[in-house]
Amino acid sequence: MKKFIIILAYLFFLTNTTFGQDLQDETEKPQSILQITGRLTDKQSKEPIPFANVGVMGTYIGAATNMDGYFQVKIPARYKDRNLQISAVGYSTFKSPVTDCLIPDSLIVELIPMNYKIGEIEVKAQSLVLIKTLKNAIDNISKNYLQQPFTYDVYYRSEKWNNDSLSRLREAAVKIFDAKGYQRNDVYKVFKERGYRFQQVRKNFESSSLADGSSYLDDLLEMDLVRVRGNILNKNHLNYYSLKLEKVTQYENDSIWVIAYKSRRPTASNTGDSYAKSYEGKIYIKMTDYAIVKNETHVTATNYSPQGRSFYVNEKKQTWKPEKIEYDFSATYKKHQDYYYLSYVNYNRHHKLINKKSGTHKKLDIHTEMLITSINTTDPTPIKKRAYYENIPYDKKFWESYNIIFDGEQ
């Protein structure tokens, strides 16, 4: 039941949201909008391909496939002569005229897996090559990612499950401002350079305290590894990691190196988590320009602060003692015009807890995600503070019309 609810909710969102830069002109008539609905699968296994990019080439119009590979994208008719492109890391790229994709039934797209054999490389030599590759990726961040202020609008969703029962669900439209773009710095300075505010919120509970109104946005923002230095993308930390070239694959017709990493000495400075016990993942790097297009990380920890991963807790005041804490997060990046931007962040945390007094056990699961829906680089709106406490009245009219169409040509 849990998975069924998530899939339905996520599919509902994807059928009502697209990526982009400018809101649709209010004068544009409904009949001038073209709609393509389809499903993306692996040609060999027939399994769905989730979180793939679906977009109109030359614009920022697009969508993402959901967990079951379904997508829906709405396109202004003036772009009917352009090409629709569907791409996912590790697969061939689908490209076809928009008019050819406008079929009465659902469009079925199959992508071919593109993995190549890795030649035998001596372990020490491979490590040196991978360190060099990561250093090149770090050095090219200033070229590949925007180095000036910008704002981006996001769809945010958070679920809290107690013993497999959904206790809290929050969705929000949020505006985020970054005063430095992708000029990298330590976590504290980046924290000061970012601000955000909630535009609209809907949830299944009433906020009765500061803790109720708080969100996990700070954690999600720290998982943008390209922006923050306390992770694998720090030259001073590379010697703390074991590296392995897991595979060579493809993304949008470019060669991708998938580098598996594991921290030999996880600390707050190189993981962002004060209680990290293990820290490992995979980072995906394009070999043409050394851009980071994806990262996946798995962490186990001994404790967690509700204020964020980097904070410590007063263990004496904790009612529930952690037995096991682990979480996964992933971030993907998408190129628009000359630069790459954060496209999507997904964060899933799992707790097993024991009550210090009664000895009873409890399972706590947190699922959060942040999907970027628009980016403004020409006229960003400064936001100096972070809205830790949201208590915005539910706006039924807003959510009923939350059907965004963007045009990326400004």
Secondary structure, 3 states (H helix, E strand, C coil): CHHHHHHHHHHHHHCCCCEECEECCCCCCHHHEEEEEEEEEECCCCCECCCCEEEECCCCCEEECCCCCEEEEEEEHHHCCCEEEEECCCECCEEEEHHHHCCCCCEEEEECECCECCCCCCHHHHHHHHHHHHHHHHHCHHHHECCCCEEEEEEEEEEEEECCEEEEEEEEEEEEEECCCCCCECHHHHHHHEEEEEEEEEECCCCCCHHHHCCCHHHHHHCCCCCECCCCCCHHHHHHEEEEEEEEEEECCEEEEEEEEEECCCCHHHHCCCCEEEEEEEEEEECCCCCEEEEEEEEEECCCECCECCCCCCHHHCCEEEEEEEEEEEEEEEEECCEEEEEEEEEEEEEEEEECCCCCEEEEEEEEEEEEEEEECCCCCCCCCECCCCCCCCCHHHHHCCCCCEECCC
